[in-house]
Amino acid sequence: MPELPEVEMVVRTLRPRLVGQNITAVETSGLALRRPIDLKMLKRACVGARVDAVRRIGKYWLIDLSTEHVLLGHLGMTGRLVFADADAPRAAHTHAVFRLARGDELRYVDPRRFGVLRAYAAADAAQSAELAVLGVDPLERGFTVRYFADSLAASRRDIKAFLMDQSRVAGLGNIYVCEALFRAGIAPTRRSDRVAKKAEALHAAVVTVLKESIENRGTSFSDYVDADGQSGGNQRSLWVYGREDDPCRRCAGRIKRRVQAGRSTFFCPRCQK
């Protein structure tokens, strides 16, 4: 699933080609994503609108429109937002197409249909079902060590579950949680309140792994590409994720995998005691 760095790269590659452009038409496949697509609302928000800004909150991308609406999306497990020539064949599983005045299209492709595509009045977007439940974005000013330490101290969940909870920290997923816990030397099964004393180290690890991945253009294992169709390169820099039985690059011990809440957790038993 695309996480914060991958969505950030999609936003960064959308922005120079989309801001200032006008949307002339919207089409959908008629199939539902995680929630049904409201085509009538999409057309009301988008057709004839100028794109004023493209931004990100957690794992969500947002497009601000001159009609005082916001187009909000989530890439789900396999979603892609890509530009294409209007006369180019459409890929299978293309579920939304935004025709641009200059003649090309922005296409939303999602084979597994776990994504989200909604339009809201700009005044209502922050209180939408998608955004109202989110915690602090870890690359924004509100993600302070104090906020993080206080949140950890108030939770008895295991630290991996805490970090994966979007109402606590918006944008982290399985890859970067595993990587941040390794960097901070914290076992993924430790209870959050007992990790609070290491909040500063874990805070720094979270921010570092996210920024490094953005510098590497995100992590691509199979589906993720940015809006220009380019894969990321951060998979070559991962310390633990996806490296079961490989030697730890820090201590030469073996990377282990365990299942927590139905998700694979990768860690080094020597480095993360």
Secondary structure, 3 states (H helix, E strand, C coil): CCCHHHHHHHHHHHHHHHCCCEEEEEEECCCCCCCCCCHHHHHHHHCCCEEEEEEEECCEEEEEECCCEEEEEECCCCCEEEEEECCCCCCCCEEEEEEECCCEEEEEECCCCCCEEEEEECCCHHHCCCCCCCCECCCCCCCCHHHHHHHHHCCCCEHHHHHHCCCCECCCCHHHHHHHHHHHCCCCCCEHHHHHHHHHHHHHHHHHHHHHHHHCCCCCCCCCCCCCCCCCCHHHHCCCCCCCCCECCCCCCECEEEEECCEEEEECCCCCC
